[in-house]
Structures are given as C-alpha cells and as structure tokens.
Amino acid sequence: MGFSLLSIIGVAVVTLLLVVAAPSCADSIIVNEATRAWLNMWVDAIPNLQIIWMNPNICSRSGIECVSATNSINIRLDAVTSAGFNFIGTLPEVSHSIDGSQLQITSVSVSGKTRFTGTIPASWARITRLTSLDFSRTRMSGRIPDSLGNLPNLVSINFANAYFCYGLPNWNASGLPMLTQATFANNNMRGPFASSWSTFPASMSLDITGNKLCGCMPKSWESKPNLVAAAKAMDPGTASGCFRSCNSASLSYCPAPPTANGAQMITMSMTMIIMVVAVISLVF
C-alpha cells in the first residue's frame, strides 16, 4: 500500500515534535523507578507533554537534560519551543508513594511558559537533590512555601515576574546552606519581611524589587549590607526612619493571575489535531 499525503504529513509532524528542542547532547543515565514515576506525574499535570515525551528514552525527550557525571536530570521546559505547545498545566505534587530523596532531579525551569499556573507544591521540599528552581515569567501564584527552606543543595531560585503573593518565605541559612541567589522581583508580594533572612551570609543576592512588602525592614537585616540594599531597592522608606506596619489588606492580598482561556483552547485544539493526524497516518 502506497503512502498517502496525509500519512506523510502525520509522520513528519510526530517526528518534528519528538526532535524539536531536544537536548543538544543527551547523556545516558540509569533512571530509577522513583524518577520515572514522578516524570509520569508531570504528564498527568501537563497534558501537552503526552506528545513530546512519547520517546521511551527519557534522556532523549525534549526538555530533559541527563547529566551522566552526576547521574542526574534537569527538567528544562523553558528550552522547548515546539510550535503550539504552551505547556498548560501546573507543577505536579510529589506523592507520598515516592521517596523524594531518590528523585534524580537537580533543577527545574519553566521560565517563560506563560500558561503555567497554580502554586508551588509544599511537597517539593522532599526533592533533596534540587540545586535550582526557575518559575519566572509564568502565571504561577500563591504563597511560596516555607517548607522549601529545607533543601540542603539549593543554590538559586528565580521566581521573578510571576504572581506570587503574601510575604517573604521564612527561610534561613541552616535549612538552605548553599543558597547564593534568590530572586522574587515583580510579584504581588505585599506581606511582611522575614527576619530569618538575616541568617544568610552577606554574599547572598536577594532581589525583591517590584514588590510592596509591608511594614519595615527587620532590625536583624541592618547588619547585612546585601539585605539593606535589597530593601532600599524595593522601597527606601522601609529601610530608614520607618514606622510602618502591616494591615489586614496587605496581609491578605493575593489576586488571581489573569486567565488565558482562549489561548488554552487554541493550544489544546492544536494538540488534538496533531494527535488525530498521527493516528490517521498510522491507519492509512
């Protein structure tokens, strides 16, 4: 039986989706069962991944970087540029059936994926190998969990230009001994400062510009030039001669991010069309 034009198009589309934005150099590692199970939860949380994560070789999937030197995986959805895939969904929980210490994930970035919504699951505090998190330029919102302050290998976080709210998370240096950079710029944070940040060394970089944290910079921050600079960059009035306090409106402020229902429908429709074309191509 000869190949129809439709079958050729279907195969071409599926092939393109499998290779576009794939890692330029995919190391091979042995992926353990806990990691495989959690990556399946990503597919449940983000239906679009069903298309570009069809490859049974996890290290060859788009948005996955395997590092043989550390036997680890970086989830880089920010690097995936396949047409029509906006990754509509939320971050998956780490279920109680999964031992977070066994997860081989060292970094996660969904930066720039503006259809990403929801909150940061507190259960991510169990992914003890995490070194970096980047949720910038998304529609993610809600409170940043205090529990993330117990990730011993976390070096950097970037939550800028999203819709996170309330105050700074109560993180400290004993729970995050490796943290060197924390970026919260341009969110909806109007809650209080957190005095616990004074436990971090002066070399730690903190960016809270574009927020409106209430009250005054904590006294404990005064001995840390980096924290004083961060407070002044956000609002000079919080750092010197300050007599402000937090009111109930500031403490409860957490507006919902803008919706993108139209874009979601378009993206999901494109996904369905691609799936139908792929199936038909296999039949004919």
C-alpha positions as CSV (number, residue, x, y, z in Angstrom):
1,M,0.0,0.0,0.0
2,G,1.4,3.4,-1.0
3,F,1.8,6.2,1.5
4,S,-0.8,8.9,1.3
5,L,0.0,12.6,1.6
6,L,-1.8,12.5,4.9
7,S,0.3,9.7,6.3
8,I,3.5,11.5,5.3
9,I,2.3,14.7,7.0
10,G,1.4,12.8,10.1
11,V,4.7,11.1,10.4
12,A,6.5,14.3,9.7
13,V,4.6,16.2,12.4
14,V,5.2,13.5,15.0
15,T,8.9,13.3,14.1
16,L,9.2,17.1,14.3
17,L,7.6,17.2,17.8
18,L,9.9,14.5,19.0
19,V,13.1,16.3,17.9
20,V,12.3,20.0,18.2
21,A,14.1,21.5,21.2
22,A,15.7,18.2,22.2
23,P,18.9,18.4,24.3
24,S,21.9,19.0,22.0
25,C,23.9,16.4,23.9
26,A,21.8,13.8,25.7
27,D,23.9,11.8,28.2
28,S,22.7,8.4,29.1
29,I,22.0,7.6,32.7
30,I,20.1,4.9,34.5
31,V,16.8,6.4,35.5
32,N,15.4,4.9,38.7
33,E,11.8,3.9,39.3
34,A,11.0,6.8,41.6
35,T,12.2,9.3,39.0
36,R,10.2,7.5,36.2
37,A,7.1,7.6,38.4
38,W,7.4,11.3,39.1
39,L,8.0,12.2,35.5
40,N,4.8,10.4,34.7
41,M,3.1,12.7,37.1
42,W,4.3,15.6,35.1
43,V,2.5,14.2,32.1
44,D,-0.7,13.9,34.2
45,A,-0.3,17.6,35.3
46,I,0.6,18.9,31.8
47,P,-1.3,17.0,29.1
48,N,0.8,18.6,26.3
49,L,3.7,16.5,27.4
50,Q,2.0,13.4,26.2
51,I,3.1,14.4,22.7
52,I,6.7,15.4,23.2
53,W,7.5,12.9,25.9
54,M,6.5,9.8,23.9
55,N,10.1,8.7,23.5
56,P,10.7,5.8,25.9
57,N,14.3,7.0,26.3
58,I,13.9,9.7,28.9
59,C,17.2,11.3,28.2
60,S,16.2,11.9,24.6
61,R,13.0,13.7,25.4
62,S,12.6,17.4,24.7
63,G,13.1,19.5,27.8
64,I,15.1,16.8,29.6
65,E,18.8,17.0,30.2
66,C,20.6,14.0,31.6
67,V,24.0,14.5,33.2
68,S,26.0,11.3,33.4
69,A,28.7,12.9,35.7
70,T,26.2,13.3,38.5
71,N,23.6,10.7,37.4
72,S,21.0,13.4,37.4
73,I,18.3,15.1,35.4
74,N,17.5,18.7,34.7
75,I,13.9,19.5,33.6
76,R,14.2,22.4,31.1
77,L,10.8,23.1,29.7
78,D,11.9,26.6,29.1
79,A,14.1,25.3,26.3
80,V,11.2,23.6,24.5
81,T,10.0,25.8,21.6
82,S,7.8,23.4,19.7
83,A,5.1,25.3,17.9
84,G,1.7,25.2,19.6
85,F,2.9,23.9,22.9
86,N,2.4,26.3,25.7
87,F,2.5,23.7,28.5
88,I,-0.8,24.4,30.0
89,G,-0.9,23.0,33.5
90,T,0.6,23.0,37.0
91,L,3.6,21.6,38.8
92,P,3.0,18.0,40.0
93,E,2.9,17.0,43.6
94,V,5.5,14.6,45.0
95,S,3.1,11.9,46.2
96,H,3.7,10.1,49.5
97,S,4.4,6.9,47.5
98,I,7.6,8.5,46.1
99,D,10.7,8.9,48.2
100,G,11.8,12.4,47.3
101,S,15.4,11.7,48.3
102,Q,15.5,9.1,45.4
103,L,14.5,11.6,42.8
104,Q,17.4,12.3,40.4
105,I,16.1,15.8,39.6
106,T,18.6,18.6,40.3
107,S,17.0,21.6,38.5
108,V,13.6,22.6,37.1
109,S,12.9,25.5,34.8
110,V,9.6,26.5,33.3
111,S,10.7,30.1,32.7
112,G,8.7,31.9,30.1
113,K,5.9,29.4,29.9
114,T,3.1,31.8,30.4
115,R,0.3,29.2,30.5
116,F,1.8,27.7,33.6
117,T,-0.5,28.3,36.6
118,G,-1.1,27.1,40.1
119,T,1.1,27.2,43.2
120,I,4.4,25.6,44.2
121,P,3.6,22.3,46.0
122,A,5.0,22.1,49.5
123,S,5.8,18.5,48.8
124,W,8.7,19.7,46.6
125,A,10.7,20.2,49.8
126,R,11.3,16.4,49.6
127,I,13.3,16.6,46.4
128,T,16.5,17.0,48.3
129,R,18.9,17.0,45.3
130,L,17.4,20.2,43.9
131,T,20.0,22.9,43.1
132,S,18.0,25.4,41.2
133,L,14.4,26.4,40.5
134,D,13.2,28.9,37.9
135,F,9.5,29.7,37.8
136,S,10.0,33.2,36.4
137,R,7.7,34.7,33.8
138,T,4.8,32.3,34.4
139,R,1.2,32.7,35.8
140,M,2.1,30.8,38.9
141,S,0.8,32.4,42.1
142,G,0.0,31.9,45.8
143,R,2.3,31.6,48.8
144,I,5.9,30.5,48.4
145,P,6.1,27.5,50.8
146,D,8.2,27.8,53.9
147,S,9.0,24.1,53.5
148,L,11.2,24.8,50.5
149,G,13.6,26.3,53.1
150,N,14.8,22.8,53.8
151,L,16.5,21.9,50.6
152,P,20.2,21.4,51.5
153,N,21.6,21.6,48.0
154,L,19.5,24.6,46.6
155,V,21.8,27.2,45.2
156,S,19.5,29.6,43.3
157,I,15.8,30.4,42.8
158,N,14.2,32.7,40.3
159,F,10.5,33.4,40.9
160,A,10.6,36.9,39.2
161,N,7.8,38.3,37.0
162,A,5.1,35.9,38.2
163,Y,2.1,36.3,40.6
164,F,3.4,35.0,43.9
165,C,2.0,36.8,46.9
166,Y,1.9,37.3,50.7
167,G,5.3,37.9,52.3
168,L,8.8,36.5,52.0
169,P,9.1,32.8,52.9
170,N,10.6,32.1,56.3
171,W,13.8,30.6,55.0
172,N,17.1,30.5,56.9
173,A,20.7,29.6,56.3
174,S,20.6,26.4,58.3
175,G,17.9,24.9,56.0
176,L,19.5,26.4,52.8
177,P,23.2,26.4,53.4
178,M,24.1,26.5,49.7
179,L,21.7,29.4,48.6
180,T,23.5,32.2,46.9
181,Q,20.8,33.8,44.8
182,A,17.1,34.4,45.5
183,T,15.0,36.5,43.0
184,F,11.4,37.5,43.8
185,A,11.3,40.6,41.7
186,N,8.0,41.9,40.3
187,N,5.4,39.8,42.0
188,N,2.3,40.5,44.2
189,M,4.1,40.3,47.5
190,R,2.6,42.7,50.0
191,G,3.0,40.7,53.2
192,P,5.8,41.1,55.7
193,F,9.6,40.8,55.5
194,A,11.1,37.8,57.2
195,S,13.8,38.3,59.8
196,S,15.1,34.8,59.2
197,W,16.9,36.0,56.0
198,S,19.5,37.8,58.2
199,T,21.0,34.3,58.9
200,F,22.3,34.2,55.3
201,P,25.8,35.5,54.6
202,A,26.3,38.9,53.1
203,S,27.4,37.3,49.8
204,M,23.8,36.0,49.2
205,S,22.0,38.0,46.5
206,L,18.4,38.9,47.2
207,D,16.1,40.8,44.8
208,I,12.7,41.9,46.0
209,T,12.2,44.9,43.6
210,G,8.8,45.5,42.2
211,N,7.0,44.2,45.3
212,K,5.4,46.1,48.2
213,L,6.3,44.2,51.3
214,C,4.6,45.8,54.2
215,G,6.0,47.2,57.5
216,C,9.7,47.9,58.0
217,M,12.8,46.1,57.2
218,P,13.6,43.9,60.2
219,K,16.2,45.1,62.7
220,S,18.2,41.9,62.1
221,W,18.7,43.0,58.5
222,E,20.6,46.1,59.4
223,S,23.9,44.3,59.8
224,K,23.7,42.8,56.3
225,P,24.5,45.3,53.5
226,N,23.0,43.0,50.9
227,L,19.7,42.9,52.7
228,V,19.6,46.6,53.3
229,A,20.3,47.2,49.6
230,A,17.5,44.8,48.7
231,A,15.0,46.6,50.9
232,K,16.1,50.1,49.7
233,A,15.9,48.9,46.0
234,M,12.3,47.9,46.7
235,D,11.2,50.9,48.8
236,P,13.7,53.2,50.5
237,G,11.1,54.1,53.1
238,T,11.2,50.6,54.5
239,A,14.9,50.8,55.4
240,S,15.4,54.1,57.3
241,G,13.3,56.1,59.6
242,C,10.5,53.6,59.1
243,F,7.4,53.5,61.3
244,R,5.1,51.5,59.0
245,S,3.1,48.4,60.0
246,C,1.2,45.7,58.1
247,N,-2.6,46.0,57.8
248,S,-5.1,43.2,57.1
249,A,-5.4,44.3,53.5
250,S,-1.7,43.8,52.9
251,L,-1.5,40.5,54.7
252,S,-4.4,39.0,52.7
253,Y,-3.5,40.5,49.3
254,C,-3.3,37.7,46.7
255,P,-5.2,38.5,43.5
256,A,-5.7,35.7,40.9
257,P,-3.5,35.9,37.9
258,P,-5.0,36.8,34.5
259,T,-6.7,33.9,32.7
260,A,-5.8,32.7,29.2
261,N,-8.8,30.5,28.4
262,G,-8.7,31.5,24.7
263,A,-5.1,30.6,24.3
264,Q,-5.7,27.3,26.2
265,M,-8.4,26.3,23.8
266,I,-6.3,27.1,20.8
267,T,-3.3,25.1,22.2
268,M,-5.4,22.1,23.2
269,S,-7.2,22.1,19.8
270,M,-3.8,22.1,18.0
271,T,-2.7,19.2,20.2
272,M,-5.8,17.2,19.4
273,I,-5.4,17.9,15.7
274,I,-1.8,16.7,15.8
275,M,-2.9,13.5,17.6
276,V,-5.6,12.8,15.2
277,V,-3.3,13.3,12.2
278,A,-0.8,11.0,13.8
279,V,-3.3,8.3,14.4
280,I,-4.8,8.5,10.9
281,S,-1.3,8.4,9.4
282,L,-0.7,5.1,11.1
283,V,-4.0,3.7,9.8
284,F,-3.7,4.8,6.2
